Amino acid sequence: MSGCQAEPERHGHLRLIDPQPEWQGGVLGVRAGIDFQPGPRVIEALTHGVPVQIRVMTRVGPPWRRLAVTDDPRSHRFDIRYLPLIQHYELVDLRSGEQSSYLRLSMVRDALAEPRWVASRFESSQVTGPGWRLQARVEIDRTRLPSPMRLPVWFDRNWGLGEPWRSWQPQQHGAH
């Protein structure tokens, strides 16, 4: 009967590695690596020249609100693409502009796994007490795929990689 159930790892996964809130220059952010294991359809799209963007989002809002509708999430994107003429993968940090080239997708995955700081829009001057929480998540940004792919990928588990929002309360990290 185990053949009837889908294995979650068969479709790949995408999650933050050991995310930790951290203040830098008076701005609250999250330091984390990205664990990206693409599924077969994502790998196929990459090898056919389709760029894939990974988006790390942070937001800050009141701790009692379940849906942060009015919160202003901040996105940090990484662009992954395969360059068939030189047979390399390219990883671009779209915020800093840093660009790297790798022979294998596994090397791109290793680079993404390195911890990096991702800012929120929350500054230490905004701290007014315990009335806020920091949240972070990672996902494939399906809205950045080529137009013909956008609708079908919303129904494909290979492209719905990501994780739920992770939350931290202000008691767990102090302002600087």
N, C-alpha and C positions, 0 to 999 in steps of 0.2 A: 504493500500500500504506500510505501514511501515514495514511489515513482509518481503518485498522483499529486503530491504537494510540491510546490515550487520552492527551491532553495533560495533564500534571500540573497546569498552571495553570488548566485548565478547571474544576477542582473547587475552586479557591481555594488559599490557603496561610496558614499561621500560623507565625511564627518570631520569635525574639528578634533585635533589631537591635543589633549590636556589644556583646554582654554583657561586662562587666568586673567582676571581684571588687572589692569596696570595703568598708572598715571604716567604720562610723559609730557613735559612742558605745560603742565596745567590742564591737559586734556585726558579724559578717561578713555581707555581703549581695552582691547583684549589681545593678549599674546597667545598665539596658538599656531600649530602646524595644521596642515590639511591632509587627511588620509583619503586619497582618491584612487579607487579601483574601478575603472570604467567597465561597463558591460560590453558584450559583443557588438551591439548596434552602435554604441558610442565610438568604439574602436574602428568599426567599419566606416563611419562617417568621417572620422579623423583621417583615415588613410585615403579617403576620396577627396580630401581637401577642404572639408567643412571645419571651420574654426569652432572651438568649444570654449565658452566662457564660464569660469567658476566665479561665483559671487559670494563673498563673505559680507554679511549684513550685521550691523550693530544698531541698537536703538535704546533709548532711555525713556522711561515713562513711570507713571505712578504704579506702585506695587499692587494695588487693589484691582486694577483694570485688567480683565482677561484679554481683551482685544485692544491693541495699541493703535487704534484707527488714526488718531491725530498725531501720534508720535512721528518724528521725522527720521526714518531709517537712513543710515549711511551705508553705501555699498563700496566695497573694495573688490575690483575685478582682476582676474588673471585670465589671459587669453592663451589657449593651447591650440597649436596648429601643426599639421604635418606638411613639410615642404618636399614634395616628391622628386624634384629635380636634383636636390642635394641629399635626399634621403635622411633628413634630420627633423626632429621635432623642435618647435620654437615655443618658449614660454615667455610671455610678456606681462609684467606687472603694470597694469594700465594706469595706476595712480602715480607711480614713480617713473614710469617709462623704462625701467630696467628690462633688458632683453637678453635671453640666454638661448643657446642652441644645444641640443642633445641628440646623441645617436639613437637612443632608445626611449620608448615611452616610460619604462621603469626608471630611467634617470630623471625624467620630468616629475614623476611621482615622488622620487626621493627629494628633489628640490622643493616641491610643495610641502613636504613633511617637515621641513625646517621651520622652527617657530619664528613668527614675525608678528609685529605689533600692527593692529588695525584700529584706527581711531573711531570714536563715536563723535557725536556733535555736542557732547557734554563737557563743559569746562568747570574747573574747580570753583570759579566765581559763582556758579549756579547752585552750588550745594547749599541747601537751606534746612537740612535735617534729614530724617529718614523717609521722606516722602517720594522716593524714586527707586527704580531698579534698572540694572543694565541687562540687556539681552543680546545674544549673538547666535547666528546660525550660518550654515553654508549650504549652497545648492548650485546646480547647473542652471545658468540663466538661459532658459528656453526662449525668452523673448528676443534674444540676440542671434538666434539661428536664422538661416535663410528663410524667406517667406514660405516657400513650398513645404518646408519641414515643420513649421510652427504648430499647426493643428494636430497632425498625427503624433507628435512627441508628447503631447499632454496626456495621451492614453497609453503610453509605453513605459513600463517599469524601468527600462534601461536608462531613460532620460529623466525620470522622476527622482533622481538621487538627491539626497539631502537629509537633513535631520530637523527635528523640532527645535524651537527656540530654547536656548539654555539661559537661565536667569541667575543673577546675583543680587542680593539685597545690600544696601549701603553699610550695614553692620559688618559685612564680610570684607569690605575694603574701604580704607579711609581716604579722604581727600588730601591732596598735597598742594 
